[in-house]
Amino acid sequence: MIVAYYSLTGNTRRLVARLAPPGERVELTRDTTLTEPFVLVTPTYNFGEIPQVVAEFLESNNEYLVAVIGTGNRNWADNFAIAGRKVATRYGVPLIGTVELAGTPEDYRTLIERMRLLDEIH
Ligand SMILES: Cc1cc2nc3c(=O)[nH]c(=O)nc-3n(C[C@H](O)[C@H](O)[C@H](O)COP(=O)(O)O)c2cc1C
């Protein structure tokens, strides 16, 4: 399963490095096109927003979106990792986890197992 992610300050990039080998991870730009099943990992920015690059990427690349993982910082309370929830709602896919900053070994184990289960059905 491809893991597509956006990262401005590196936390999500460090998380994804623990979740997928180099050949199975893609750092998003506005020009990225994906034509096979992928899990999206997105931070939340600017008071609960989906990052603009992620929103634009999804407008033309939601067909193969299988699931989403939200990242963020718990300091943002009710808005913690809420971009992941927004993507899940907008595109009707499961939110398979929320992770603070770059995550913990426990987060890696949980997410790798959930992505393995998704691989079995996609
Ligand atoms: C201006 C700004 C706004 C943010 N807003 C939120 C937010 O609404 N919810 C949240 O959970 N985290 C928020 N964060 C925290 C980032 O999502 C968090 O630091 C994340 O790990 C950044 O991922 P990245 O390092 O991969 O870019 C915000 C950070 C900044 C700088």
The ligand as an SDF file (V2000), in Angstrom:
LIG
                    3D

 31 33  0  0  0  0  0  0  0  0999 V2000
    0.0010   27.6490   12.3920 C   0  0  0  0  0  0  0  0  0  0  0  0
   -0.1920   26.2440   12.9090 C   0  0  0  0  0  0  0  0  0  0  0  0
   -1.4700   25.7670   13.0850 C   0  0  0  0  0  0  0  0  0  0  0  0
   -1.6910   24.4730   13.5660 C   0  0  0  0  0  0  0  0  0  0  0  0
   -2.9800   24.0440   13.7560 N   0  0  0  0  0  0  0  0  0  0  0  0
   -3.1920   22.8040   14.2640 C   0  0  0  0  0  0  0  0  0  0  0  0
   -4.5130   22.3280   14.4850 C   0  0  0  0  0  0  0  0  0  0  0  0
   -5.5130   23.0070   14.2320 O   0  0  0  0  0  0  0  0  0  0  0  0
   -4.6650   21.0650   14.9850 N   0  0  0  0  0  0  0  0  0  0  0  0
   -3.5980   20.2570   15.2790 C   0  0  0  0  0  0  0  0  0  0  0  0
   -3.7890   19.1320   15.7220 O   0  0  0  0  0  0  0  0  0  0  0  0
   -2.3240   20.6770   15.0680 N   0  0  0  0  0  0  0  0  0  0  0  0
   -2.1090   21.9240   14.5610 C   0  0  0  0  0  0  0  0  0  0  0  0
   -0.8260   22.3590   14.3510 N   0  0  0  0  0  0  0  0  0  0  0  0
    0.2970   21.4510   14.7000 C   0  0  0  0  0  0  0  0  0  0  0  0
    0.8070   20.6320   13.5090 C   0  0  0  0  0  0  0  0  0  0  0  0
   -0.2270   19.8930   12.8940 O   0  0  0  0  0  0  0  0  0  0  0  0
    1.8440   19.6310   14.0410 C   0  0  0  0  0  0  0  0  0  0  0  0
    2.9670   20.3470   14.4840 O   0  0  0  0  0  0  0  0  0  0  0  0
    2.2550   18.6060   12.9970 C   0  0  0  0  0  0  0  0  0  0  0  0
    3.0840   17.6400   13.6010 O   0  0  0  0  0  0  0  0  0  0  0  0
    2.9560   19.2630   11.8280 C   0  0  0  0  0  0  0  0  0  0  0  0
    3.2700   18.2720   10.8880 O   0  0  0  0  0  0  0  0  0  0  0  0
    4.5320   18.4180    9.9370 P   0  0  0  0  0  0  0  0  0  0  0  0
    5.7530   18.6110   10.8180 O   0  0  0  0  0  0  0  0  0  0  0  0
    4.5990   17.1130    9.2070 O   0  0  0  0  0  0  0  0  0  0  0  0
    4.2890   19.5800    9.0290 O   0  0  0  0  0  0  0  0  0  0  0  0
   -0.5910   23.6330   13.8710 C   0  0  0  0  0  0  0  0  0  0  0  0
    0.7010   24.1140   13.6680 C   0  0  0  0  0  0  0  0  0  0  0  0
    0.9210   25.4000   13.1980 C   0  0  0  0  0  0  0  0  0  0  0  0
    2.3350   25.8780   12.9990 C   0  0  0  0  0  0  0  0  0  0  0  0
  1  2  1  0
  2  3  1  0
  2 30  2  0
  3  4  2  0
  4  5  1  0
  4 28  1  0
  5  6  2  0
  6  7  1  0
  6 13  1  0
  7  8  2  0
  7  9  1  0
  9 10  1  0
 10 11  2  0
 10 12  1  0
 12 13  2  0
 13 14  1  0
 14 15  1  0
 14 28  1  0
 15 16  1  0
 16 17  1  0
 16 18  1  0
 18 19  1  0
 18 20  1  0
 20 21  1  0
 20 22  1  0
 22 23  1  0
 23 24  1  0
 24 25  2  0
 24 26  1  0
 24 27  1  0
 28 29  2  0
 29 30  1  0
 30 31  1  0
M  END
$$$$
